[in-house]
Amino acid sequence: MSVSCGLEWVVCLGCTRWAWKRLTYIGAYDSESWPPAAPADFEAVPRVCRVVLANYDTDLNNPKFAPPGHGYADIDPKGIVKRATYADVGTACPPYLVYVDHAHKEIVLAIRGLNLIRNADYKVPFPPFPSLPSLTLLVCLRCVPRKCRILNVSLIRRSAQVLMDNKLGMQMFDGGYVHHGLLKAAKFILERETETLRGLLRDNPGYRLVFAGHSLGSGIAALMTVLVVNNRKEFDNIPRSQVKCYSLAPARCMSLNLAVKYADVIDSIVLQDDFLPRTPTPLEYIFGSILCLPCLLFLICLRDTFKQDKRRIKDPRRLYAPGRMYHIVERKFCR
């Protein structure tokens, strides 16, 4: 009797410990062992965030969603040479803009994130949400570099057509795997804008070519960077060191070997507990499932609890957030 009671207590304590660790785990733990980021490495991120946010404001002189602090003070509206709206791109990709930053000698192509205002964009009955800039972008604008940590890791239709156009191992690319729908969107934008970017590079010699995106747009921007790096002849042989991507709240869009291979040209910025770059659930399942999202995430989490990490990591088809990771730590447990 005493032995059976003792075993019951051991099992209960073990389950309680497991539940406590699961329920109290926060994003700050992910980067505890990472070295601090150098301020110079992170300096461009708030500025790039503002350019991405400019997609939400058609008139920067009278903005509706001005970033906190200085607003769009460091963005010259005359520097925006092109805007592509939903009317221009249809369901092939999110809206984007091309901006020439003469102050920092950069040519920026910035892509907005997923639009949650249109129910028709999804195959599940989500309620409408206002098309506001994400909290990730707003926090990036006021974060302090010393709070950021860095790790060099081997780390749809406006909408559903882009986001859900993928299956595990569906798209091979450059010796690895990428998200099929995001790659198609990246090719679509490059086909439209190669001449524009090439002309701007010729008119502004020595300028960097920067791709930036948020959420859905982050995956597209990362894959555009990969395409440009592999086809630099189309851009007057621009040096690899002059091409850069900033992926904000990054989507999991490429396999681990590609994430490492392009870590020198792609920087991913993750805010605190952002689930998009962490979730093991493929993006197409999240928005295409008939189950409620919390139920789906719980089932995936429960499955992965009993699956060895080595087995998951060894799957070459598994997609990861791209490039080098920066983690913005705003808070820690019970603080």
Secondary structure, 3 states (H helix, E strand, C coil): CHHHHHHHHHHHHHHHHHHHHHHCCCHHHHHCCCCECCHHHHCHHHHHHHHHHHHHCCCCCCCCCCCCCCCCCCCCHHHEEEEECHHHHCCCCCCEEEEEECCCCEEEEEECCCCCCCHHHCCCCCCCCCCCCCHHHHHHHHCCHHHEEEECCCCCCCCHHHHCCCCCCCEEECCEEECHHHHHHHHHHHHHHHHHHHHHHHHCCCCEEEEEEECHHHHHHHHHHHHHHHCHHHHCCCCHHHEEEEEECCCCCEEHHHHHHCCCCEEEEEECCCCCCCCCCCHHHHHHCCCCHHHHHHHHHHHHHCCCHHHHHHCCCCEECCCEEEEECCCCCCC
